[in-house]
Amino acid sequence: METQNFLFCSLDEPLAGDLAWQIRREGHDVRYYVESESEAEVADGFVPKTDDWRAEIEWADVIVFDDIWVDGELGTGELAEELRERGKAVVGGTPATDRLESDRGYAMEVLADHGVETLPHREFTDFGEAIAYVEDNPAPYVVKPLGEVQNVKRLLYVGRERDGGDVIDVLRAYEKSWGHRMKGFQLQRRVEGVEVAVCGFFDGDSFVEPININFEHKKLFPGNIGPSTGEMGTSMFWCQRNRLFETTLGKLAGWLADEGYVGSIDVNCIVDEDGVYPLEFTPRFGYPTIALQEEGMESPTGEFFVGLARGEDPDLSVHRGYQVAVRVCVPPFPFDDETTFDENSRNAAVVFEDPERTAGVHIEDTKNVDGQWRVAGSSGVVLVVTGKGETMRDAQRQAYDRIGNVVIPNMYYRDDIGDRWVESDGDRLQAWGYLGGA
């Protein structure tokens, strides 16, 4: 393929640095725009930057939006739609697909309208009303914040008590500490089962095969304990369409085509022997999922995204075994504390014991200063390290062997990414028949 011009746009937090770096290493011309002043150094030294993304529109052959947010508000879907109307090839959503992530009630309506089974749920703006509802309908519930605070992952609470007593306690605590910011939230019935996500790339008309099945690990500590984070790691495999896909994303293909959606779309579900119940959408790249997808793509990444953005049903050749991605973090992640970051992490060196062994190492909040990798930004999410193999254990071994080559002061990570598949999830999904054809 001839060299293409890629414009990557991070209009909220910078998330596209690694993908931009990968495509640049394949020989394409890349320019990267980062809106956030506090995160402006992220990916410096890895990819060329621009201070004005709109000035680069005519230069760009492909424009990539890495998220749905514009400075904390929805907006990239509208921008992507406008650019497509101007004839540009764009990876990005639409106003309606953006809403799938930001408005959980709307997402459940879209699913139900297309014949996808959903769990009982209800939205509230009043804490007292929600408490009364749980008292009248005792059961375990999941508390999902809406609006401005929905990205504060530690506020998502998964109830454990059958009478909902712990959920009532949490709602009372949230009213005192977050009531001024939490303008709404959803209560969703909790179901025991396997948490699994179904993900596919959509080219504006149809899904590109293969799809992938992935397993998020959101808690900070091994054993799935501690505060919720955006994510600490992911295990994954690619496959052809199966029952999981056909009962969820597959039913939305016509709606996505009507919208003209282009990009990765993921729906996280809870699955038991009786059914598949979607929990939430990611109508954009997932993080660190996109790094894991890059690692698994045997087709050139840039060529794939050119075809995707142009609606050409691009060929996608992938690793057919298993893959694992592990996030490597530093303080204060997953919390926001500028003093802690300044004292422990800002500009910390990222060192490789063997400098020749950087395969499978993907940047997040990292910069390159005269050849020395350093921590950038303010979040404390530094690297994603991936591994792949014929079995999940093989993929784990490679990922953690690669982490063993990384030295960052105060670094931490989970050492159990992939265990769930080996110990329980894989057997249950196979036994329940979800990994075969619909």
N, C-alpha and C positions, 0 to 999 in steps of 0.2 A: 504494500500500500504506500502511496505517496505520503509525504509528511503532511500532517494536518495541524491546524492551529486550534488549540484547546484553551478556553477561558473558564477557569474555575472561580465560583463566587461563593464566599462565606459571608452572608449578610447579617449573621448573628455571631455565633461562636465559630472559630475556625476548625473545620472537621475534614476538609478535603485534601490536606497536605500530602498524605501518603499516596492517595490515588493519583494526584497530580505528579508526584515524584516518580511513580511507576511508569506513567505514560510518557513522561519526559525521558526516562531512561530507555524507552523503546524507540526514541529518535524523533518524537513529535515536538513541536513548539508549544510551550505552555506559558500562560500568564495567570497569576493567582491574586485574587483580591480578597483582603480580610478587612471587614468593617470595624471590628472591635479594636479600640485603641489599646486596651489593656492586654490584648492577645496578639497585637500586630506582629510580634517577632516570630510567631509560630511558623515553622517551615522556612524561615530565612536560611539562605545558603543551600537549600535543597531545590527550590524552584524559583524562577523569576517572579517578582511581584509587580503589581500595578496599583496605583493610587486612585484610579478612576475606571471602574469596570465598564461603565456605559461608553466610555471613549474607545473601548476595545471591541465593541459589538460587531462592527463591520469587519474588523480583522479576523474575528473568530470563525472557524468552520463549525465548531461544536461548542456550545455553552452548557456548563454543568452547574446546577445548584445543589449544594450538599445537604440542605435542610429545608424545612418549611417556614422558618422564622426570619423576619426582617426586624432586627433590633428589638426583639422580644414580642413582636406582633406577627400574626399570620401575614404572608404576603408573597412568598416566592412562587406559589402556584399561579397567582395573577400575573406576575412578571413573565413566567415561562409561557403562559398562554398568549400574552401579548407578543412575545418574541416569535413564537411559532406562527402567529398570524402574519408576521412580517417576513416569513419564509426562512427563519433561522432554524437550524437543527439544535434542539434543546433536550437535555436530560433534566426533567423536572415535572412537577405535578400541575394541578389546576386548583382553583379555589375550593371546589367540592372535595377533591381528594385530600387537600390539606386538612379539611374539617374532620376527616376520618380519625386523625390523631388528636386534634385539639378538642373535639366535641364527642365524647364517648356515647352520649345518647343518640346523636346523629349516626354514628358508626353502627350502633345496634339496629337502628331503623333501616339502614341500607342493607345490612345482612339479612334481616327478617324479610324485607321486600323481595329479596332474591332467593328465598327459600332456605336460608341457613339458620339452623337452630341456635338460639341464644339462651343464656341463663337469665332467670328472673333478675331484674334490676330496677332501680328507681333513683331519680336525681332529687337532690334537696338543696335549698339555699338557707334553710333554718335548722340549726342544730337541735333545738328542742323538738321540732317535728320529726327529725330523724330518730332521735332517742325514743320518742313515743312509738314510732313505727317498729323499731326493734323490740321494744317491750311487748307490743301487740302481736309481733310475728317472730318469736324467738327462734334463732338459727345462727349459724356462723356466717358472717358477711365479710366481704372485702371492701375497705374504704378507699375510694379512688378520688383524690382531689381533682377539681376541674379549673380551667382558666389559668390565671397567672402562676399559681403555685404547683401546677401539675408536674412540672419538671423537677420539683424538689422531691427526689425519689424516696427519701427516707420517710415522707409523709404517707406513702401507700402502706396500708396496714391490712394484714391478712388475719382475720379472726380465727380463733381456735376453739372457743367455748360454744357448746351446743345451744346454750340459751342466749348467746350474744352478749353476755355480761362484759366481756373484755372489750367488745366493740363500743358499748355504751361508755365505758371508762375512757377509751381513746377519744371518742367524740367530745366528751366533756373537757378533756385536756386540750384538744385542738381548739375548742371554742375560746378557751382562756388565752392560749398562746398564739393562735393563728387566725382567730375569728376576724380580725381586721383585714386579713389578706385572702383568706379562703372563702371566696364568695359563693362557692358551690362545690358539691361533691356527689359522687355516685356510690350507692350501696349495691353490691352485687352478691348474690348468693354464692357461697364458696362450695366447690365440688372437689372431692379428693380424686387424684389421678395423676397422670403424667403431664407435665407442662412441656409443650413442644411448639415450635414455630414453623410455619410453612412459608417459604419465600420464593419469589420468582421475578425475573426481569420481564417487563412488558414494553413492547416497542411502539405503542400507540394503536396497534391493531390486535395483537395477540401476545400470549406468553411465549417466551423463548424457552425451549427445552435444552438441557435438563433443568429441573427445579432443584431447590435444596431444602433439606430438613435440618433445623438447628435447635440447639438447646442452650438457653441463656442461663447464666449463673450470676444473679444480681446481688446477692448478699456479700458483704465485705470479706468475711472470714471463711476458711474451709469448713465443710460440714453444713454450709448454708445457714450460718448464724451471723448476727451482727446487723448493722444498719444496711438498708437497701442503698445500692449505688445505681448509676446508669447501667453498668454491667462490669463484671470482673473477668469474664471470659465466656467463650462459646465453643461448643463442639458441634460438628456438622458433617453431613454427607450429601452428595448430589445423587439424584435419582430421576427416573421418568415419572410421569403423572401417576399418582397412587390415590388410595381412598382418602387420605388426609387432604390432599390437594383438591380432589374433585368435590368434596363436601364443603370446601371453604372458598379459597381463591378462585377455583375453577368456575364457580357459580357467578362470579363477578366479572368475568372476562368481557361480556357484552357491555356492561356498565362502564368499565374502564376504557373500552374502545370508544364508546360514545363521548367520554370525557377527553380522550386523546392523551391519556396518561403515558409518560415515558420514564422508565427507571425501575428501580427495585421496589417491590412492595412485599410486606411481611405481615402475617397475622399470627399473633401468639395465642395459643389455645390451651385449654385443659381438656384432657382426653380420658375417658374411662371406658369400660366395656360396653356402655350403653350409648355413647355418642361423643361427638366432637363439639366443643363449646368455645367459640372465639372470645378472647379477653380484650385484646387491643391491637390496633394497627400501627405499623410503621410504614407510611407511604413515602419513603425516601430511603437513602442508604441507611443501614444499621451500623452501629459502631459498638464493638470492633468487627461486626460481621463482614463489612466490606473488605477489610484487610484479609480475612479468612477466605473470602471469595476470590480476591486477587491471587492469593497463594494457590488456590485450587484451579485457576484458569490455565489451561494449556494453550488455548487460543491467545493471540496477542491482545492485551487488555485494551489498548487504544483502538485497534481495529474493531473490536467488539462494540465499544461505545460509539464509534462512528456509525456503525450499522444500526445500533439500537436507536440513536437519536434521529436517524433518517428513516426509520420504519422499514428496514430492509430484512427483517427476520434473520439476524446475523447467526452464523455458525458459532457454536459454543462447545469447545472440547474441554473436558475437565478431568481432574484426578478422580478416579473411581473408588478410592478407598475412603478413609476417614480423615478428618481434620480437626485440629484443636488450636484455639487462640487464647492467649493469656495476657491480660493487661498487667503491665508493670507500672506501679504508682509510687509517689512520694508524698510526704505530708504537705497539706492537711487533708488530701482527698479521703473521703468524699465530702468533706466539710469546707466551708469558705472561711478562711482565717488568714488575712494578709500578713499579720505579724509572724505566724508560724511558717508560712511559705517563705517569707524573706529570710528568716533565721535558719531554716533547714534545707531549703530546696532551690531557691532562685539561682539560676545560672550554674547549678551543680553539673559537674562533668559526667557524661555518659561514656564509660570506658569499656573496651572489649579486651579481655585477656589475650585472645588471639585476634588481632585486627583483621585477619583474612576471613574470619567466620562471622559474617553479617547476614547470611542467607536466612530468610524467615523473620528478620527484624523489621518492623514497620513503625514509622514515626507517628506520634500523635502530637503532644505539646512539646516539640523538640525543635532546636535550631542547630545550624552548623556554622561555627565561627572559625574560619581559617583551618578547616579540616577537623576541628574538635566538636563533637556533638555535645550539646548542653540542654538542660531543662529550660523551656520557654513558657510563656504565658503565666497563668496563675492557678490552674486547676489541680496540678499534680498528677495528671495522667500523661505519662511520658512515652511509653512504647506499647506496642502489641507484638508479641512473639508467637509465631505460628509453627505448627508441625503437621506432617501428614504421614500416613502409612496405610498398610493393607488392613490393619485392625485399629480400633480406637486406642488400645494400649501402645501400639507402634507410634501412632500420632502423638500421644502423650509423651512418650520417651523422647521423641525428637524435639518437641516444643520445650520441655524442661531441660534437656541437654543444651539447647540454644540459650536458654535463660541463664544457665550456669556459666556462660561466657560473658555475661553482662555484669558490670559493676557500677552502681550508682549509690552514693551515700543515702542511707535511710530507705532504700527501695523495699517494697513489699508487693506480694502477689498471692493469689490462691494456688495451692499445690494439688488441687483435686479436680481440675476442669476435665471433664470426660468420664469421671467415675460413675456418675448417675447412669449413663448409657450402659456401662459394663455391668453394674451391680443390679439394675432393676429396669430402667426405662426401655432398653432395647428388647428385652424378653417380653415385657408387657405389651408393647406396641405390636410385636410380631404375633403374640398369642391372640390379641384382640383383632387381628386382621387388617390393621391400618396401613401397612407398608406395601401391600399388594395392590392390584388394580381395583378400581371402584366397582 
